Amino acid sequence: MVLVLTIVVGMTLAAVVFFFAAAVVTPTSVLGARLRALGTQPVTAEPQRPLRQRFEQAVDPISKALPLSADDVSRTRQWLIQAGLRDARHVTYYTAARVTGGALGFLIAFAISGFNSPPLVVGLTAFGFILPRFLLKRMIRDRQQRIRIGLPDALDLTVICVEAGLALDQAMLRVGQDLHHAHPDLSDEFHLVNLEMRAGKPRSEALRNMVERTGVDDIRSLVGALIQTDRFGTSIAQSLRVHSDSLRTQRRQRAEEQAAKTTIKMVPPLVIFVLVPFLFVTVGPALIQAYRSLTAH
């Protein structure tokens, strides 16, 4: 019985191998054609995605953990643009940074004290959540200060270009190219204004967009003067020269204001770091001697 079963199994396996080999070797066999195609087709490895795409894929779920309304997203987008971060993915990075900062603050507080100190947990979590916004506001102020410093020089160059015969659009493009290394932020804004005007936007709309992108009051007043000049047909060079002089006057007034504030700002450090140690040095030994004299008897 065992011998018969062994013979049957062997014959079955031999038949399977034979028919499979015949199907592969036969030219008209569909199975053979499919196997030959699979054998000759090169194995293509999946292309490795760039690091930025993998980072965005990892960050995107974290950014969605914080529910934001359309107004919040729009306001955040405007802040990022004013800081010089114009790409749409920066909103995702910023939101993910806030969520990650809050989570890290919570974990650090939990590792330090567990839940025994709720104020520490709440404080560190809030600090980690607010820190990215604080850094973003600092970036906005620094960029606005750089634009404010470079604006008078840009206006002087624009006046020279306009008086040389260039139109305002070409003058802004030339000034942006010349200031690329000295004032890159202002150069980028002039370049964007020129690109928007090339795309078909009116000059007034492109200039107003520059005001929204920077948030600088000096830019707003300059744009108002340029729009009025374009509307009433007055001399652009004269208007720019007057505005440049007023900007330099304002910058000098700001410097004088900061210099006047230094005397007030120096009072707390003088009181804390000079007056208090001086009192300890002068009055301290007398108080110690008086205490010893009173406690001796």
Backbone as JSON, one array per atom type, in Angstrom:
{
  "sequence": "MVLVLTIVVGMTLAAVVFFFAAAVVTPTSVLGARLRALGTQPVTAEPQRPLRQRFEQAVDPISKALPLSADDVSRTRQWLIQAGLRDARHVTYYTAARVTGGALGFLIAFAISGFNSPPLVVGLTAFGFILPRFLLKRMIRDRQQRIRIGLPDALDLTVICVEAGLALDQAMLRVGQDLHHAHPDLSDEFHLVNLEMRAGKPRSEALRNMVERTGVDDIRSLVGALIQTDRFGTSIAQSLRVHSDSLRTQRRQRAEEQAAKTTIKMVPPLVIFVLVPFLFVTVGPALIQAYRSLTAH",
  "N": [[0.83, -1.21, 0.0], [1.92, 1.22, 0.8], [3.91, 1.41, -1.06], [2.47, 1.69, -3.42], [1.18, 4.14, -2.96], [3.41, 5.81, -2.88], [4.33, 5.59, -5.5], [2.19, 6.73, -6.91], [2.18, 9.4, -5.96], [4.74, 10.22, -6.83], [4.46, 9.97, -9.64], [2.48, 11.89, -10.02], [3.78, 14.29, -9.25], [5.82, 14.27, -11.18], [4.29, 14.57, -13.5], [3.2, 17.12, -13.08], [5.51, 18.72, -13.09], [6.37, 18.19, -15.69], [4.24, 19.16, -17.33], [4.26, 21.84, -16.57], [6.82, 22.64, -17.41], [6.51, 22.2, -20.14], [4.55, 24.08, -20.73], [5.98, 26.38, -20.3], [8.06, 26.25, -22.16], [6.79, 26.04, -24.66], [6.16, 27.99, -27.55], [3.71, 29.25, -28.15], [2.41, 29.42, -25.77], [0.52, 31.05, -23.27], [1.15, 31.26, -20.59], [3.9, 30.77, -20.66], [4.73, 33.04, -22.1], [4.07, 35.11, -20.32], [5.74, 34.44, -18.14], [8.25, 34.65, -19.33], [8.24, 37.38, -19.92], [8.16, 38.44, -17.35], [10.6, 37.54, -16.45], [12.46, 38.83, -18.07], [11.94, 41.49, -17.61], [13.28, 44.38, -16.15], [14.05, 44.89, -12.74], [12.74, 47.49, -11.09], [13.65, 49.76, -8.71], [11.92, 51.47, -6.15], [11.77, 54.93, -6.45], [13.65, 57.01, -4.33], [12.28, 59.33, -2.18], [12.75, 62.89, -1.87], [14.38, 64.45, 0.99], [12.96, 66.62, 2.0], [10.29, 66.16, 1.21], [9.74, 63.81, 2.65], [10.01, 64.83, 5.22], [7.92, 66.7, 5.26], [5.76, 64.95, 5.01], [5.92, 63.66, 7.45], [5.49, 65.76, 9.19], [3.02, 66.82, 8.59], [0.7, 65.38, 9.76], [1.11, 66.16, 12.44], [0.76, 68.93, 12.38], [-1.93, 69.08, 11.81], [-3.07, 68.43, 14.17], [-3.7, 70.62, 15.67], [-6.53, 72.44, 15.75], [-7.47, 74.86, 13.45], [-9.06, 77.84, 12.42], [-10.27, 79.39, 9.37], [-9.67, 82.1, 9.47], [-7.6, 82.17, 11.35], [-5.62, 80.72, 10.0], [-5.24, 82.42, 7.8], [-4.29, 84.74, 9.09], [-1.95, 83.74, 10.28], [-0.58, 83.02, 7.97], [-0.14, 85.57, 6.87], [1.56, 86.68, 8.81], [3.79, 84.99, 8.51], [4.55, 85.63, 5.9], [5.27, 88.3, 6.28], [7.51, 87.85, 7.8], [9.21, 86.92, 5.88], [8.88, 84.33, 5.02], [7.54, 82.81, 2.57], [6.56, 80.51, 1.4], [3.96, 78.05, 1.02], [4.12, 75.76, 2.57], [5.29, 76.56, 4.91], [3.38, 77.32, 6.74], [2.4, 74.89, 7.65], [4.76, 73.92, 8.86], [5.1, 75.82, 10.9], [2.76, 75.51, 12.47], [3.08, 72.83, 13.23], [5.42, 73.13, 14.72], [4.5, 74.61, 16.93], [2.69, 72.77, 18.1], [4.44, 70.64, 18.64], [6.24, 71.94, 20.36], [4.57, 72.53, 22.57], [3.93, 69.87, 23.35], [6.49, 68.87, 24.01], [7.13, 70.6, 26.13], [5.19, 69.77, 27.98], [5.99, 67.08, 28.39], [8.55, 67.45, 29.5], [7.93, 68.83, 31.86], [6.37, 66.87, 33.08], [8.3, 64.88, 33.4], [9.95, 66.1, 35.24], [8.4, 66.72, 37.59], [6.15, 65.13, 37.54], [2.67, 64.87, 38.06], [2.55, 66.35, 40.33], [2.99, 69.03, 40.51], [0.99, 71.09, 39.24], [1.03, 73.86, 38.29], [3.65, 74.05, 37.17], [3.52, 72.18, 35.09], [1.49, 73.28, 33.47], [2.65, 75.76, 32.94], [5.12, 75.17, 31.57], [4.11, 73.8, 29.36], [2.53, 75.81, 28.15], [4.59, 77.63, 27.63], [6.2, 76.24, 25.74], [4.33, 76.11, 23.72], [3.88, 78.79, 23.05], [6.36, 79.77, 22.39], [7.26, 79.41, 19.58], [5.63, 81.38, 18.32], [6.55, 83.71, 19.53], [9.2, 83.75, 18.58], [8.63, 84.03, 15.85], [7.42, 86.57, 15.78], [9.62, 88.06, 16.55], [11.32, 87.66, 14.35], [9.8, 89.0, 12.43], [9.92, 91.68, 13.37], [12.69, 92.15, 13.18], [13.11, 91.9, 10.41], [11.46, 93.97, 9.45], [12.83, 96.13, 10.55], [15.24, 95.99, 9.14], [14.32, 96.54, 6.56], [13.35, 99.1, 6.97], [15.69, 100.5, 7.51], [17.09, 100.32, 5.09], [15.47, 101.67, 3.28], [15.69, 104.6, 2.78], [18.14, 104.73, 1.29], [17.42, 103.2, -0.92], [15.43, 104.84, -2.0], [16.92, 107.08, -2.75], [18.53, 105.98, -4.81], [16.48, 105.3, -6.54], [15.49, 107.83, -7.24], [17.7, 108.79, -8.68], [17.71, 107.0, -10.84], [15.19, 107.53, -11.99], [15.47, 110.23, -12.72], [17.39, 109.86, -14.62], [15.98, 108.96, -16.74], [14.61, 106.54, -16.71], [11.61, 104.57, -16.41], [9.29, 104.23, -13.64], [8.82, 101.54, -12.98], [10.98, 100.17, -14.21], [13.01, 101.49, -12.87], [12.63, 100.64, -10.21], [13.16, 97.93, -10.57], [15.89, 98.03, -11.3], [16.99, 99.21, -9.01], [16.38, 97.24, -7.14], [18.08, 95.2, -8.06], [20.59, 96.38, -7.65], [20.65, 96.66, -4.89], [20.81, 94.12, -3.93], [22.75, 92.79, -2.4], [23.36, 94.57, -0.31], [20.89, 95.28, 0.92], [19.0, 92.83, 1.15], [16.34, 92.07, 1.78], [14.65, 94.27, 1.13], [15.31, 94.39, -1.56], [14.22, 91.98, -2.51], [11.49, 92.53, -2.15], [11.07, 94.66, -3.95], [11.61, 93.27, -6.29], [9.51, 91.41, -6.33], [7.33, 93.15, -6.59], [7.81, 94.1, -9.17], [7.54, 91.71, -10.6], [4.81, 91.16, -10.19], [3.65, 93.33, -11.53], [4.5, 92.76, -14.11], [3.03, 90.48, -14.5], [0.54, 91.5, -14.94], [-0.88, 92.94, -13.06], [-2.24, 96.0, -11.8], [-0.22, 98.94, -11.1], [-0.75, 100.24, -8.68], [-2.07, 98.27, -7.17], [-0.08, 96.31, -6.98], [1.82, 97.71, -5.46], [0.37, 98.11, -3.1], [0.17, 95.47, -2.27], [2.82, 95.04, -1.59], [2.94, 96.58, 0.71], [1.3, 95.06, 2.4], [2.82, 92.75, 2.56], [5.08, 93.55, 3.95], [4.39, 95.25, 6.15], [5.42, 97.64, 7.1], [5.43, 100.94, 8.24], [6.72, 103.07, 6.96], [6.95, 102.13, 4.34], [4.26, 102.04, 3.72], [3.55, 104.79, 3.75], [5.21, 105.63, 1.65], [4.11, 104.22, -0.52], [1.57, 105.36, -0.57], [2.28, 107.98, -1.31], [3.38, 107.5, -3.88], [1.16, 106.48, -5.24], [-0.56, 108.68, -5.18], [1.0, 110.48, -6.64], [1.05, 109.19, -9.13], [-1.64, 109.34, -9.73], [-2.3, 112.08, -9.86], [-0.45, 113.04, -11.64], [1.98, 114.34, -11.06], [5.49, 115.18, -10.55], [7.5, 112.36, -10.31], [10.13, 112.04, -9.46], [10.6, 114.34, -7.91], [8.71, 113.93, -5.9], [9.68, 111.54, -4.75], [12.17, 112.44, -3.83], [11.46, 114.32, -1.87], [10.1, 112.64, -0.14], [12.16, 110.9, 0.6], [13.84, 112.64, 2.04], [12.13, 113.2, 4.17], [11.95, 110.68, 5.33], [14.57, 110.29, 6.21], [14.67, 112.31, 8.1], [12.75, 111.36, 9.91], [14.05, 109.01, 10.69], [16.25, 110.06, 12.03], [14.92, 111.34, 14.1], [13.81, 109.13, 15.4], [16.17, 107.94, 16.32], [17.06, 109.93, 18.11], [14.96, 109.8, 19.91], [15.29, 107.2, 20.94], [17.77, 107.59, 22.15], [17.05, 109.42, 24.11], [15.48, 107.82, 25.69], [17.26, 106.13, 26.89], [18.29, 107.08, 29.31], [16.19, 106.76, 31.1], [15.85, 104.0, 30.93], [18.18, 103.11, 32.07], [17.91, 103.44, 34.76], [16.64, 101.3, 36.39], [18.68, 99.13, 36.19], [20.83, 100.51, 37.44], [19.83, 100.94, 40.01], [19.4, 98.32, 40.92], [21.82, 96.89, 40.51], [23.87, 98.57, 41.34], [23.18, 100.47, 43.4], [22.04, 98.88, 45.45], [24.16, 96.93, 46.08], [26.02, 98.88, 46.92], [24.79, 99.92, 49.22], [24.83, 97.62, 50.81], [27.58, 97.33, 51.18], [28.37, 99.69, 52.48], [26.53, 100.2, 54.61], [26.14, 97.7, 55.68], [28.35, 96.6, 57.37], [28.12, 98.37, 59.61], [25.55, 97.76, 60.55], [25.92, 95.08, 61.26], [27.8, 95.36, 63.33], [26.31, 96.85, 65.14], [24.29, 95.0, 65.71], [25.81, 92.98, 66.99], [26.66, 94.41, 69.23], [24.27, 94.9, 70.56], [23.36, 92.32, 71.16], [25.32, 91.36, 72.81], [25.05, 91.74, 75.56]],
  "CA": [[0.0, 0.0, 0.0], [2.82, 2.37, 0.87], [4.62, 1.48, -2.33], [1.54, 2.22, -4.43], [1.0, 5.58, -2.69], [4.63, 6.51, -3.26], [4.38, 5.65, -6.97], [1.18, 7.68, -7.37], [2.67, 10.76, -5.67], [5.86, 10.52, -7.72], [3.96, 10.19, -10.99], [1.77, 13.18, -10.03], [4.77, 15.37, -9.26], [6.49, 14.28, -12.48], [3.36, 15.12, -14.48], [3.1, 18.56, -12.84], [6.74, 19.34, -13.57], [6.41, 18.08, -17.15], [3.29, 20.08, -17.95], [4.71, 23.21, -16.32], [7.94, 22.9, -18.31], [5.99, 22.29, -21.5], [3.86, 25.36, -20.88], [6.97, 27.45, -20.35], [8.87, 26.15, -23.37], [5.98, 26.18, -25.86], [6.14, 29.4, -27.97], [2.36, 29.82, -28.16], [1.81, 29.34, -24.44], [0.33, 32.34, -22.6], [1.91, 31.22, -19.34], [5.3, 30.95, -20.98], [4.98, 34.43, -22.47], [4.05, 35.92, -19.1], [6.93, 34.17, -17.34], [9.41, 35.24, -20.0], [8.18, 38.84, -19.74], [8.57, 38.75, -15.98], [12.02, 37.26, -16.29], [13.29, 39.81, -18.78], [11.64, 42.86, -17.16], [14.21, 44.8, -15.08], [13.46, 45.22, -11.44], [12.92, 48.93, -10.82], [13.49, 50.12, -7.31], [11.09, 52.65, -5.92], [12.65, 56.1, -6.28], [13.67, 57.56, -2.99], [11.77, 60.69, -2.16], [13.67, 63.84, -1.21], [14.24, 64.58, 2.43], [11.94, 67.61, 2.31], [8.98, 65.53, 1.11], [9.56, 62.91, 3.79], [9.81, 65.66, 6.41], [6.56, 67.24, 5.18], [4.82, 63.87, 5.29], [5.95, 63.39, 8.89], [5.04, 66.93, 9.95], [1.64, 67.17, 8.26], [-0.26, 64.97, 10.8], [1.3, 66.92, 13.67], [0.17, 70.25, 12.19], [-3.39, 68.97, 11.82], [-3.55, 68.19, 15.54], [-4.17, 71.9, 16.2], [-7.61, 72.94, 14.88], [-7.36, 76.28, 13.11], [-10.08, 78.36, 11.54], [-9.74, 80.04, 8.16], [-9.09, 83.39, 9.87], [-6.31, 81.91, 11.99], [-4.66, 80.34, 8.95], [-4.93, 83.62, 7.03], [-3.45, 85.62, 9.9], [-0.64, 83.1, 10.38], [0.06, 83.15, 6.66], [0.32, 86.95, 6.73], [2.74, 86.84, 9.68], [4.93, 84.3, 7.91], [4.99, 86.42, 4.75], [5.99, 89.47, 6.8], [8.81, 87.38, 8.26], [10.01, 86.48, 4.75], [8.62, 82.92, 4.73], [6.41, 82.94, 1.65], [6.1, 79.23, 0.89], [2.75, 77.59, 1.69], [4.42, 74.72, 3.54], [5.76, 77.13, 6.16], [2.25, 77.31, 7.68], [2.43, 73.56, 8.26], [5.92, 73.84, 9.75], [4.87, 76.67, 12.06], [1.75, 74.87, 13.31], [3.7, 71.64, 13.82], [6.38, 73.57, 15.74], [3.75, 74.97, 18.13], [2.18, 71.55, 18.73], [5.59, 69.91, 19.17], [6.75, 72.67, 21.53], [3.68, 72.28, 23.71], [4.09, 68.49, 23.79], [7.79, 68.75, 24.68], [7.02, 71.26, 27.43], [4.42, 68.89, 28.87], [6.8, 65.92, 28.75], [9.62, 67.88, 30.4], [7.32, 69.1, 33.17], [5.97, 65.58, 33.66], [9.51, 64.17, 33.83], [10.53, 66.77, 36.41], [7.59, 66.66, 38.82], [4.92, 64.37, 37.38], [1.49, 65.72, 38.23], [2.57, 66.94, 41.67], [3.07, 70.48, 40.38], [0.21, 71.51, 38.06], [1.5, 75.12, 37.66], [4.83, 73.81, 36.34], [3.08, 71.49, 33.88], [0.77, 74.24, 32.64], [3.57, 76.82, 32.52], [6.04, 74.69, 30.54], [3.34, 73.5, 28.15], [2.2, 77.09, 27.51], [5.82, 78.22, 27.12], [6.55, 75.55, 24.5], [3.34, 76.42, 22.69], [3.96, 80.2, 22.68], [7.71, 80.11, 21.95], [7.36, 79.67, 18.13], [5.02, 82.67, 17.95], [7.48, 84.76, 19.97], [10.31, 83.79, 17.62], [8.13, 84.57, 14.59], [7.28, 88.02, 15.94], [10.96, 88.63, 16.56], [11.78, 87.66, 12.96], [9.07, 90.07, 11.73], [10.48, 92.97, 13.78], [14.04, 92.3, 12.62], [13.0, 92.15, 8.97], [10.94, 95.32, 9.25], [13.9, 97.07, 10.86], [16.19, 95.99, 8.02], [13.68, 97.25, 5.45], [13.26, 100.52, 7.33], [17.02, 101.09, 7.39], [17.51, 100.4, 3.69], [14.54, 102.39, 2.41], [16.22, 105.88, 2.25], [19.13, 104.48, 0.23], [16.68, 102.75, -2.11], [14.76, 105.99, -2.6], [17.94, 107.9, -3.43], [18.86, 105.33, -6.08], [15.31, 105.41, -7.42], [15.48, 109.2, -7.76], [18.75, 108.89, -9.71], [17.27, 106.25, -12.02], [14.08, 108.24, -12.63], [16.0, 111.42, -13.36], [18.18, 109.44, -15.78], [15.08, 108.66, -17.85], [13.92, 105.26, -16.57], [10.27, 104.56, -15.82], [9.31, 103.82, -12.23], [8.93, 100.09, -12.92], [12.37, 99.82, -14.51], [13.86, 102.03, -11.81], [12.53, 99.73, -9.06], [13.89, 96.71, -10.91], [17.33, 98.31, -11.24], [17.36, 99.44, -7.61], [16.37, 95.93, -6.49], [19.29, 94.48, -8.44], [21.76, 97.02, -7.04], [20.61, 96.49, -3.43], [20.63, 92.71, -3.6], [23.7, 92.38, -1.35], [23.32, 95.5, 0.83], [19.58, 95.18, 1.58], [18.33, 91.77, 0.38], [14.9, 92.02, 2.02], [14.03, 95.3, 0.3], [15.51, 94.0, -2.95], [13.21, 90.96, -2.83], [10.17, 93.16, -2.26], [11.03, 95.37, -5.24], [11.55, 92.27, -7.35], [8.14, 90.87, -6.35], [6.46, 94.18, -7.16], [8.03, 94.11, -10.61], [6.95, 90.49, -11.15], [3.36, 91.31, -10.2], [3.29, 94.25, -12.6], [4.69, 92.04, -15.37], [1.94, 89.52, -14.63], [-0.68, 92.18, -15.36], [-1.54, 93.68, -11.99], [-1.97, 97.45, -11.81], [0.88, 99.36, -10.24], [-1.25, 100.56, -7.33], [-2.35, 97.02, -6.47], [1.21, 95.68, -6.66], [2.43, 98.46, -4.37], [-0.38, 97.81, -1.87], [0.57, 94.13, -1.85], [4.1, 95.18, -0.91], [2.64, 97.06, 2.07], [0.79, 93.92, 3.17], [3.89, 91.78, 2.78], [6.11, 94.07, 4.86], [3.83, 95.8, 7.37], [6.25, 98.76, 7.53], [4.72, 102.21, 8.06], [7.42, 103.89, 5.96], [6.54, 101.61, 3.03], [2.87, 102.46, 3.5], [3.54, 106.2, 3.36], [5.82, 105.73, 0.32], [3.14, 103.75, -1.5], [0.55, 106.39, -0.68], [2.82, 109.1, -2.1], [3.51, 107.09, -5.27], [-0.18, 106.37, -5.84], [-1.04, 110.06, -5.4], [1.77, 111.05, -7.75], [0.57, 108.59, -10.37], [-3.02, 109.76, -9.99], [-2.38, 113.51, -10.21], [0.49, 113.35, -12.71], [3.08, 115.19, -10.63], [6.83, 114.65, -10.8], [7.84, 111.24, -9.44], [11.45, 112.28, -8.88], [10.45, 115.32, -6.84], [7.98, 113.3, -4.79], [10.59, 110.6, -4.08], [13.21, 113.19, -3.13], [10.86, 114.88, -0.65], [9.81, 111.54, 0.78], [13.43, 110.42, 1.14], [14.26, 113.58, 3.08], [11.28, 113.03, 5.36], [12.33, 109.42, 5.97], [15.82, 110.5, 6.95], [14.32, 113.1, 9.28], [12.1, 110.46, 10.85], [15.04, 108.1, 11.26], [17.02, 110.82, 13.01], [14.06, 111.56, 15.27], [13.75, 107.86, 16.15], [17.44, 107.77, 17.03], [17.04, 110.85, 19.25], [14.01, 109.27, 20.89], [15.93, 106.08, 21.63], [18.81, 108.13, 23.02], [16.41, 110.03, 25.28], [14.93, 106.77, 26.55], [18.3, 105.37, 27.57], [18.46, 107.53, 30.7], [15.15, 106.12, 31.91], [16.08, 102.56, 30.96], [19.35, 102.8, 32.89], [17.61, 103.59, 36.19], [16.51, 100.01, 37.1], [19.96, 98.46, 36.43], [21.65, 101.23, 38.42], [19.28, 100.72, 41.35], [19.54, 96.92, 41.33], [23.19, 96.37, 40.48], [24.83, 99.52, 41.89], [22.76, 101.06, 44.66], [21.86, 97.83, 46.48], [25.47, 96.51, 46.59], [26.65, 100.0, 47.64], [24.21, 99.96, 50.56], [25.35, 96.49, 51.57], [28.99, 97.55, 51.52], [28.53, 100.83, 53.4], [25.68, 100.11, 55.81], [26.17, 96.35, 56.22], [29.21, 96.43, 58.55], [27.58, 99.09, 60.77], [24.41, 96.99, 61.07], [26.46, 93.89, 61.93], [28.41, 95.8, 64.58], [25.23, 97.22, 66.05], [23.64, 93.75, 66.16], [26.69, 92.33, 67.96], [26.68, 95.2, 70.46], [22.99, 94.72, 71.24], [23.22, 90.94, 71.63], [26.42, 90.97, 73.7], [24.66, 91.84, 76.97]],
  "C": [[0.87, 1.26, 0.0], [3.56, 2.54, -0.45], [3.73, 2.06, -3.42], [1.34, 3.73, -4.23], [2.22, 6.39, -3.1], [4.72, 6.65, -4.78], [3.39, 6.69, -7.49], [1.64, 9.12, -7.14], [3.81, 11.14, -6.58], [5.41, 10.79, -9.14], [3.23, 11.53, -11.09], [2.73, 14.35, -10.07], [5.49, 15.45, -10.6], [5.59, 14.88, -13.55], [3.24, 16.63, -14.33], [4.32, 19.28, -13.37], [6.8, 19.32, -15.09], [5.48, 19.09, -17.82], [3.69, 21.55, -17.73], [5.87, 23.57, -17.24], [7.47, 23.02, -19.75], [5.28, 23.62, -21.74], [4.84, 26.52, -20.97], [7.71, 27.44, -21.68], [8.05, 26.4, -24.63], [5.87, 27.64, -26.28], [4.76, 30.04, -27.89], [1.7, 29.82, -26.8], [1.71, 30.73, -23.82], [1.14, 32.39, -21.31], [3.39, 31.41, -19.6], [5.64, 32.39, -21.35], [5.0, 35.34, -21.25], [5.3, 35.7, -18.26], [8.18, 34.75, -17.98], [9.43, 36.77, -19.87], [8.6, 39.24, -18.34], [10.06, 38.52, -15.78], [12.91, 38.3, -16.94], [13.04, 41.24, -18.32], [12.57, 43.26, -16.04], [13.45, 45.21, -13.84], [13.79, 46.68, -11.14], [12.67, 49.21, -9.36], [12.66, 51.4, -7.2], [11.99, 53.87, -5.69], [12.52, 56.69, -4.88], [13.24, 59.02, -3.02], [12.76, 61.62, -1.48], [13.37, 63.97, 0.28], [13.14, 65.57, 2.8], [10.54, 67.01, 2.23], [8.72, 64.58, 2.26], [9.32, 63.7, 5.08], [8.39, 66.25, 6.42], [5.52, 66.17, 5.48], [4.79, 63.54, 6.77], [5.35, 64.53, 9.7], [3.56, 67.2, 9.75], [0.63, 66.65, 9.29], [-0.12, 65.74, 12.09], [0.64, 68.29, 13.55], [-1.35, 70.2, 12.23], [-3.94, 68.68, 13.21], [-4.08, 69.45, 16.18], [-5.27, 72.44, 15.29], [-7.51, 74.44, 14.69], [-8.5, 76.66, 12.17], [-9.43, 79.01, 10.33], [-9.1, 81.39, 8.5], [-7.73, 83.21, 10.52], [-5.24, 81.54, 10.96], [-4.26, 81.55, 8.13], [-4.01, 84.56, 7.8], [-2.04, 85.04, 10.04], [0.13, 83.2, 9.08], [0.59, 84.56, 6.44], [1.55, 87.2, 7.6], [3.97, 86.19, 9.06], [5.45, 85.06, 6.69], [5.75, 87.65, 5.22], [7.35, 89.09, 7.36], [9.72, 86.91, 7.14], [9.84, 85.03, 4.38], [7.37, 82.83, 3.87], [5.85, 81.61, 1.18], [4.89, 78.74, 1.69], [3.05, 76.54, 2.75], [4.91, 75.27, 4.87], [4.63, 77.23, 7.19], [2.2, 75.97, 8.4], [3.59, 73.42, 9.24], [5.67, 74.63, 11.04], [3.86, 76.03, 13.01], [2.32, 73.62, 13.99], [4.71, 72.02, 14.9], [5.66, 73.96, 17.03], [3.24, 73.73, 18.86], [3.33, 70.76, 19.36], [6.17, 70.6, 20.39], [5.88, 72.47, 22.76], [3.81, 70.87, 24.24], [5.42, 68.28, 24.53], [7.77, 69.43, 26.05], [6.27, 70.41, 28.43], [5.24, 67.7, 29.31], [7.92, 66.29, 29.71], [9.07, 68.14, 31.8], [6.9, 67.8, 33.85], [7.18, 64.8, 34.15], [10.11, 64.79, 35.08], [9.72, 66.5, 37.67], [6.36, 65.78, 38.7], [3.72, 65.29, 37.4], [1.43, 66.35, 39.62], [2.59, 68.46, 41.63], [2.31, 70.93, 39.13], [0.65, 72.85, 37.48], [2.72, 74.93, 36.77], [4.44, 73.14, 35.03], [2.4, 72.47, 32.93], [1.73, 75.31, 32.1], [4.51, 76.35, 31.41], [5.31, 74.34, 29.24], [2.98, 74.79, 27.4], [3.45, 77.74, 26.93], [6.25, 77.57, 25.81], [5.59, 75.85, 23.37], [3.48, 77.85, 22.18], [5.32, 80.56, 22.08], [7.83, 80.28, 20.43], [6.73, 80.99, 17.7], [5.92, 83.82, 18.37], [8.64, 84.89, 18.99], [9.87, 84.36, 16.28], [7.96, 86.07, 14.68], [8.64, 88.7, 15.95], [11.54, 88.69, 15.14], [11.09, 88.77, 12.17], [9.66, 91.43, 12.08], [11.87, 93.19, 13.18], [13.98, 92.59, 11.12], [12.45, 93.54, 8.69], [11.99, 96.37, 9.56], [14.92, 97.14, 9.73], [15.61, 96.73, 6.81], [13.64, 98.75, 5.73], [14.62, 101.21, 7.19], [17.43, 101.27, 5.93], [16.63, 101.23, 2.79], [15.07, 103.74, 1.94], [17.25, 105.71, 1.15], [18.44, 104.03, -1.06], [15.98, 103.92, -2.8], [15.75, 106.9, -3.32], [18.33, 107.29, -4.78], [17.7, 105.41, -7.07], [15.21, 106.8, -8.04], [16.51, 109.35, -8.88], [18.31, 108.18, -10.99], [16.14, 106.97, -12.75], [14.57, 109.49, -13.34], [16.85, 111.08, -14.58], [17.31, 109.03, -16.95], [14.37, 107.33, -17.75], [12.52, 105.45, -16.01], [10.36, 104.02, -14.4], [9.46, 102.31, -12.1], [10.37, 99.64, -13.16], [13.33, 100.34, -13.44], [13.83, 101.13, -10.57], [13.25, 98.43, -9.33], [15.4, 96.91, -10.81], [17.8, 98.52, -9.81], [17.37, 98.11, -6.85], [17.6, 95.11, -6.83], [20.53, 95.07, -7.76], [21.82, 96.8, -5.53], [20.52, 95.04, -3.0], [21.54, 92.26, -2.46], [23.61, 93.29, -0.12], [22.02, 95.34, 1.62], [18.76, 94.11, 0.86], [16.83, 91.73, 0.58], [14.16, 93.04, 1.15], [14.19, 94.98, -1.18], [14.49, 92.94, -3.38], [11.83, 91.57, -2.99], [10.04, 93.93, -3.58], [10.92, 94.39, -6.41], [10.15, 91.67, -7.46], [7.15, 91.88, -6.92], [6.6, 94.2, -8.67], [7.44, 92.87, -11.27], [5.43, 90.59, -11.22], [2.92, 92.26, -11.31], [3.5, 93.61, -13.97], [3.56, 91.05, -15.6], [0.61, 90.17, -14.98], [-1.4, 92.94, -14.27], [-1.26, 95.18, -12.15], [-0.88, 97.82, -10.82], [0.41, 99.62, -8.83], [-1.52, 99.29, -6.54], [-1.05, 96.31, -6.09], [1.91, 96.39, -5.51], [1.71, 98.2, -3.05], [-0.06, 96.41, -1.36], [1.93, 94.16, -1.15], [3.91, 95.68, 0.52], [2.16, 95.92, 2.95], [1.89, 92.92, 3.48], [4.91, 92.24, 3.8], [5.53, 94.54, 6.18], [4.62, 96.96, 7.94], [5.5, 100.06, 7.24], [5.39, 103.1, 7.03], [7.08, 103.43, 4.54], [5.12, 102.05, 2.72], [2.79, 103.92, 3.08], [4.16, 106.4, 1.98], [4.83, 105.31, -0.76], [2.02, 104.76, -1.67], [1.02, 107.58, -1.51], [2.95, 108.73, -3.58], [2.15, 106.99, -5.96], [-0.75, 107.76, -6.11], [-0.3, 110.71, -6.56], [1.3, 110.5, -9.08], [-0.83, 109.07, -10.73], [-3.09, 111.21, -10.48], [-1.36, 113.92, -11.27], [1.61, 114.26, -12.33], [4.42, 114.48, -10.86], [7.15, 113.54, -9.79], [9.17, 111.48, -8.74], [11.35, 113.27, -7.72], [9.74, 114.72, -5.64], [8.89, 112.33, -4.03], [11.68, 111.32, -3.29], [12.66, 113.76, -1.82], [10.58, 113.77, 0.36], [11.09, 110.97, 1.38], [13.95, 111.33, 2.24], [13.43, 113.42, 4.35], [11.6, 111.73, 6.08], [13.63, 109.57, 6.76], [15.57, 111.34, 8.2], [13.66, 112.22, 10.33], [13.09, 109.5, 11.49], [15.91, 108.81, 12.29], [16.2, 111.07, 14.27], [13.91, 110.27, 16.09], [15.04, 107.62, 16.93], [17.52, 108.69, 18.25], [16.08, 110.37, 20.33], [14.6, 108.11, 21.66], [17.03, 106.56, 22.56], [18.21, 108.77, 24.27], [15.85, 108.98, 26.24], [16.0, 106.03, 27.33], [18.48, 105.79, 29.03], [17.41, 106.9, 31.61], [15.4, 104.63, 32.02], [17.27, 102.17, 31.83], [19.07, 102.89, 34.38], [17.45, 102.24, 36.89], [17.83, 99.25, 37.24], [20.85, 99.16, 37.44], [21.15, 100.96, 39.84], [19.57, 99.3, 41.82], [21.0, 96.52, 41.48], [24.23, 97.33, 41.06], [24.41, 100.0, 43.27], [22.65, 100.01, 45.76], [23.21, 97.29, 46.97], [26.19, 97.62, 47.37], [26.09, 100.1, 49.06], [24.7, 98.8, 51.41], [26.78, 96.74, 52.04], [29.14, 98.63, 52.58], [27.76, 100.64, 54.71], [25.78, 98.75, 56.47], [27.08, 96.18, 57.43], [28.69, 97.17, 59.79], [26.41, 98.33, 61.38], [24.9, 95.74, 61.8], [27.06, 94.25, 63.27], [27.35, 96.18, 65.6], [24.51, 95.99, 66.58], [24.5, 93.02, 67.2], [26.7, 93.07, 69.27], [25.39, 94.99, 71.25], [22.82, 93.32, 71.82], [24.32, 90.5, 72.56], [26.0, 90.91, 75.15], [23.47, 90.92, 77.23]]
}
